[in-house]
């Protein structure tokens, strides 16, 4: 999907360098995907200790072997 964005050249160049990408589109896509992964991880860590799990360690281990 084509989208027009106004992003400062220096920012794009930095992102291209970080991801070793010549393509601006590919560099921005990689950066956005990584940002979403980081965000999902933070949201998941916020749930730590807030969800009650009613499984014994044995039941958890049994589920891993399936």
Beta strands, then each sheet from edge to edge (+ up, - down):
end
